[in-house]
Amino acid sequence: MTSNDWRLARFAFVYFNAQTIIYLIPELASSSNYQGIAGILAGSLLSLAVLFFVVYIGRLQPNASWVNFGKRILGKGLHSAILFLLLIWSVYYASYDIQSFVLFFGANYMQGTPPWFLQLIIAIVVMYAVRLGIRTIVYMSDGIFLLTFSVMLFVFYSYGEKANMQMIPALFHYFDVPTFVENTLATFSVVTEWVVFLFISPEFKFGKGTFNKLAITAAGVCLSVLVAWGFTILNFSPHFARQFQYPFLEFIRSRVNEGFLESMAPFMIGLWTASMFIHCSLLIYAATKCMSYFTKGKGEKMIIPILSLLSAGIAFYYAYHVYVYHEHYFSFTAVLIWVFVELIPVLYGVVAMLRYGSSKGFNKSSQSSR
């Protein structure tokens, strides 16, 4: 059980790293000015509350899937509606992953390559990973966790070397309530995707130490966001940082002739690519489990390619309407939708606590209903 908990913790770090460093940092840099620390900390602390309820739900019936026993908590109708919402959200979010990948590589490394070709390749890889199952997806992260962690330390060290440390007092001087709320919601929406971890059980059971291990990961993600955001501001200043779509890439480009960092750049991009594939694969896996609930487990082999291609199809639309993609991806409405979806475990957890109290009460209720 302990090794599984640490494996989940490593997987969670890789999963969240795919989004936070590349996409959350630019969003915070564009809106926070010098103020960001308070919002990052608040959003991360709130995510721990959601994590608590995810682990609590997972421990109610460790040998069963939440997709199946969740109807005993909220009722079949409401549970089905929530699974349908998660199905749509997962497929739609996966399309964001695919389009973000295409934009990044299309603009920087594969100019002139048709978007549909990249999207098709990504969909095939995701399809294959999901078909192998959640254990394979989680084990894949084991292979890149140490590399990702080591490379992040190296990048942060290089980031810090060129930082203007005289600007540090400004990071603690400003505080504006609307900006704080905006930063908190933006951080929360990215670092609180714990809802998809409900689909990991029972292949990986949640035990007594699961929350503590995953909380360590959450703290590590929070620290990495703080350091990455802080060094982005100290290297570029808020005025220039908000003009870059990928501040990390701009930093690497600015030091491209500095030997070791130049040779490290393709390696870092490769690690991020692997993280993105894992992130997208878990989303499609969650969508597959939701769809299988409605089909009563039939046709799962066909569900995986259908949902993968559907995500690629949405990304294909965004590829030829990039302004719509940016409008949707960075809109405040999208943040609110993400927050609502990510709070779903809280709803289940609170209702389960009021009705059953603990896993023992839940299991007794299950036995008496039989």
Beta strands, then each sheet from edge to edge (+ up, - down):
end
